Amino acid sequence: MRGAGRCALAVVLLALLGGCGSVQEREDSASAAVVLFQENLRTPDTERGCAALAPGTREELEQNAELPCARALSDAGLPEADTADEVRVVDVYGRQARVVTDRDTFFLSSFPGGWKITAAGCTERQGLPYRCLIKGG
């Protein structure tokens, strides 16, 4: 019985270290983070959108624009999402994710508090890395 208990504990610990939840749960969480981010950008108060950004992304946005995040985010020129926008593709690789909507592509990282946007306003370039309007270092 002791061996079985240790084995069960090891499985639980590996699951926690490997990223909580199934792939589907992580895809759903990443997708939900993007949908919430887009909803927050449709409101006059973009500070909620800033809270969804990864720390390095927020910092780089503010430095490049030489403005506080809320102002820089509203001036960033991100594609305008409307309520009919749908998530088309979600790819999760460990602690990283890519979410493609009807009008935009987002990259995210998993943090202790949930998924955060590391890049937005991204367009694919054949044979080259994505070009993103907002990204972090």
C-alpha positions in Angstrom: 0.0 0.0 0.0 2.9 2.4 0.8 4.3 1.9 -2.7 0.9 2.7 -4.3 0.5 5.8 -2.2 4.0 7.1 -3.3 3.2 6.3 -6.9 -0.1 8.2 -6.7 1.7 11.2 -5.1 4.3 11.1 -7.8 1.7 11.2 -10.6 -0.1 14.1 -8.9 3.2 16.1 -8.6 4.1 15.4 -12.2 0.7 16.6 -13.3 1.1 19.8 -11.3 4.6 20.4 -12.6 3.7 19.6 -16.2 0.9 22.2 -16.4 -2.4 21.7 -14.6 -5.2 20.2 -16.5 -5.7 18.4 -19.7 -4.7 19.8 -23.0 -8.4 20.7 -23.7 -8.6 22.5 -20.3 -5.5 24.5 -21.1 -6.7 25.3 -24.6 -10.1 26.5 -23.2 -8.3 28.6 -20.5 -6.0 30.2 -23.1 -9.0 30.9 -25.4 -11.0 32.4 -22.5 -8.1 34.7 -21.7 -8.0 36.1 -25.2 -11.8 36.5 -25.3 -11.7 38.4 -22.0 -8.8 40.6 -23.3 -10.8 41.5 -26.4 -13.9 42.3 -24.3 -11.8 44.5 -22.1 -10.5 46.4 -25.1 -14.0 47.2 -26.2 -14.6 49.1 -23.0 -13.5 52.7 -22.4 -11.2 51.5 -19.5 -8.4 49.6 -21.2 -6.6 49.2 -17.8 -8.3 45.8 -17.6 -6.7 44.9 -20.9 -3.3 45.9 -19.4 -3.8 43.5 -16.5 -4.1 40.7 -19.1 -0.7 41.4 -20.5 2.4 39.5 -19.4 4.8 41.8 -17.3 7.4 42.0 -20.0 4.9 42.8 -22.7 3.3 45.6 -20.6 6.8 47.0 -19.9 7.9 46.9 -23.5 4.5 48.5 -24.6 5.0 51.4 -22.2 8.6 51.9 -23.1 8.1 51.9 -26.8 5.1 54.2 -26.6 6.5 56.3 -23.8 3.0 56.3 -22.3 1.2 54.5 -19.5 -0.2 51.1 -20.5 -3.8 52.1 -20.8 -3.1 54.9 -23.3 -0.4 52.9 -25.1 -2.7 49.9 -25.5 -5.6 52.0 -26.9 -3.1 53.6 -29.4 -1.4 50.3 -30.4 -3.6 49.8 -33.5 -4.8 46.3 -32.6 -7.4 44.9 -34.9 -10.8 45.8 -33.5 -12.6 42.7 -32.2 -16.3 42.6 -32.3 -18.7 40.4 -30.4 -19.0 38.1 -33.4 -15.2 37.3 -33.5 -14.6 33.7 -32.9 -11.6 31.7 -31.8 -10.6 29.6 -34.8 -7.4 27.8 -33.6 -5.8 27.2 -30.2 -2.4 25.5 -29.9 -0.9 24.9 -26.5 2.7 23.8 -26.1 3.5 23.4 -22.4 3.3 26.8 -20.8 2.9 28.6 -24.2 -0.1 29.1 -26.4 -1.2 30.6 -29.7 -4.8 31.6 -30.2 -6.1 32.7 -33.6 -9.3 34.6 -33.9 -11.2 35.9 -36.9 -9.1 39.1 -36.9 -6.0 38.5 -34.8 -3.4 36.1 -33.6 -2.3 36.1 -29.9 0.6 34.4 -28.1 0.3 33.7 -24.4 2.3 32.3 -21.5 1.0 30.5 -18.4 1.7 32.3 -15.2 0.6 31.3 -11.6 -2.4 33.5 -12.0 -3.4 32.2 -15.4 -2.7 32.9 -19.0 -1.2 36.3 -19.9 -0.9 37.8 -23.4 2.8 38.0 -24.5 2.0 39.2 -28.0 -1.0 40.6 -29.9 -1.8 42.0 -33.2 0.3 39.4 -34.9 0.4 38.6 -38.6 2.0 35.6 -40.1 4.8 36.1 -42.6 5.8 33.2 -44.9 9.1 31.7 -43.8 9.6 34.4 -41.1 8.5 34.9 -37.5 5.2 36.6 -36.9 5.1 40.4 -36.8 3.3 41.7 -33.7 2.0 45.1 -32.8 2.4 44.3 -29.1 5.1 42.0 -27.8 7.3 41.5 -24.8 11.0 40.6 -24.5 
